[in-house]
Amino acid sequence: MKAIITGATGMVGMGVLLECLDHPEITQVLTIGRSKVNLGHPKLKQVEHMDFSDFSTIKDQLAGYDAAYLCMGISAAGLNEAQYTKITYDYTLALAKELVALNPQMTCIYVSGEGTDSSEKGRIMWARVKGKTENDIINLDFKQAFAFRPGAILPLRGIKSKTKLYQTMYDYLSWLLRLIKKVSPNSVVNTTEIGLSMINLTLKGYDKKVIRPKDILITAKG
């Protein structure tokens, strides 16, 4: 199996990348980003691409893949709806549409978040935008498409968040997340579980399109 990953320099994307590189069923991983990850591996290919509104210039490198794990994301803080929509929706759909045209038998997984508004009509801006992104990806003609809403995430394997505020929170509160995971297992997932869940959904499918923490934990086990 061959997989494409976006957002691999971020916390979730790096977690997914590490699990993909370790997994025996995956023979090749292609990352797409404005910068490369600082990692070398015989399975890994990296493409630096600056214009996320147009992937046609690299489409010859996107064919022949079985999965796309779209982990690129940004906080809505300080952004208006138009700015957030451009980065969250427009960029994601630009790639997804290119991929489905090249690889219709592909599984596409979009990392969204708990609280996403599937109705696209709520008062919370980021939730509406992510809801529309989820809906439109699921409605494309991929063999399979899923939206991941992981909620609270515990980074493993030395992974750090690119967002300084988030990393500070993890530095001070990781003990609390670990405690919550022990007391209430379905409320917290870790980066390894997210990666394994994505791989297993690609290989085996699942009966839900929106994947929440409990689903991630179930499917991460195989």
N, C-alpha and C positions, 0 to 999 in steps of 0.2 A: 504494500500500500504506500502511496506517495501523498504527502500532505503539504498544504500551503498554510503559513501562519503570518498574520499581521499583528502588530503590537508586541513583537517578541522582546523589545527592550523594556517593556513594562512588567509589572509583577505577575499578572495572570498569564500574559503571553510567554514570559520566560518559564513559568511553571509548566505550561503546555509543551513548550519546546523541549525542555529537559525530559519529560515523559515520552515524547515522540522519539527522541534520539535513543532512548533506552529500550524502546519497545521492539521486540523481535519481528512483529508483523509490519513494521514501517521501514521501508528501504531507503526513502529519500524525504528530506524536508526542505522546503523553500521558504525563506523568510522574505517579506517585502516591507521595506521601511525607508525612512529618510536617512537612517544611519544603520550600520551593521551592528550585530551583537558581538561582544568581545568573547568569542567562543569558536574553537575549531573542532570539527568532527567530520569523519569521512562521509556521513550521511547528509551533511548540511551544505546547502547552497544558499547564497544571499544575493538579493537584488536591491540596490539602492535606487529609490524612485522618489522624485521630489513632487511631482504633480499628481495628487491623489484624486483630482477631478477627472483624470483621463489616464486609463491604463492601456489604451490601444497601442502605445509605443513599445510596450513590453509583452504584448499578447503572445508572441512567439515563444515566450518562456513560461507561459501559464498553462499550456495544453498538456494533457496526459496525467492529470492529478485526480486522486480519488476523494480528497477531503480538503475543505478550507475551514480553518479555525480563525475567525475574525475577532481578534482580541483587542484591537485598537480602540481606545476610548479617552475621553477627556472630561474633567470636571466642568460643570456648567457655571461655576462661580466666576462672576465678572463678565460673563458673556450674555448678549441679548439673544433672542430666539433665532434670528437670522444667522448669527455667527455660529451658534451651537448646532443649528440644523445643517449648516454647510459641512461642519466637521463630522458630526455624528451620523447624519442621514445621507447627505449627498456623496461624501467620500465612500461610505460603506456600500451604497447601492451602485456606485460607478464600478467598483471592483466586482461586486456580486453579479451584475449583469454581464460583465465581460467573462467571468468564470462560467456562468451557466450556458453561455453560448458556445464555449469551448469544451466544457466538460459536463454535459447534461446528466451523466450518471454519478455526479459528485454528491457527497454529503456536505452541506454547508451549515456551520454552527456559528451563531452570532452571540457574543457576550454582552448581555444587557445588564439588568440589575433588579433587585427586589424593589417593588414599588412602581415598576413600569406600568404605564396606563395603556392597556390594549384597546380601549375605546377611542383613544387619541383625542378625547374631548375634556379631560380634566383640567383643573386649575394650575397644576404643577407643570411648568414648561418642559423640564428635562424628561419627565415621565411621559408626556405626550409625544415628544420627538422620538424617544426610544421605542415607544409603543408602535409608532408608524414604521420605524426601521424594522422592528421584529415582524410586523404584519407583512410588509412588502417583501422581505426576504423569504418568509415562509410561503408566500404566494408565487414566488418564482418557480420555474420548472425544474428545480433540482430533484434528483432521485429522493433525497431526504433533506429536510431543513429543520433546525431546532434553534430556539432562543434560550440561552442560559441566564438564569437569574440567581447567582450564587449567594447573595446576601453577605454576611460577615465572612471574611476570608483570612485564613492563617497562612502566612508565607512560610514555606519550608525550603530546605536545601540552600540556605544562605541567600535567598532571593530578597531583594530590597525594592521598595516602591520608589518610582521616579519622582513622585509628589512629596516634597519635603514634609508637609504637614502630616500626610498619611504615614510616612515612615517614622516620624516622631511619635505618632500615636502607637504604632506597632512596637517601637522600642520600649515604650512605657507600659503598654497594655497587653502585650502578647501573653503574659501570664494569665490575664483575665480571660482572654479568648480561649486559652487552653483549658481553663477551669470550666468555662461555659460549655465547651465541647464535651467534657467529661460528664457534666451534670445534665446537659440537654443536647445530645449528639446531633440532632437534626437541625440545629440552629447555626452551626458553624461548619464550614468546609475548608479544606486546605488546598494549596496549589497542586499538590500531587493528585488528590482526588478529582479535581477539575480536569486535569490532563487525562487521567485514566478513563474518566467518564466519557470524555469526547471521543477517545479512541474506540471504546467499547460500543458507543452509540453508532459510530461509523461502521463497525464490523457486524453488529448484531441488530441494529435498529431499536426502536422503543415506541411505546403506544401513546406517548405524549409529545407535543410539539414544544411546549414551554416547560423547561427543566428547572425545577426549584431545588433547594438544598437537599431535601429528602431523596429526590430522584438522583441527584449527583452521587450521593452516598451509596444508593442501591446499585447504580450502574458502574460505579468505580470498582466494584468487587467483581465485575465480569458477568 
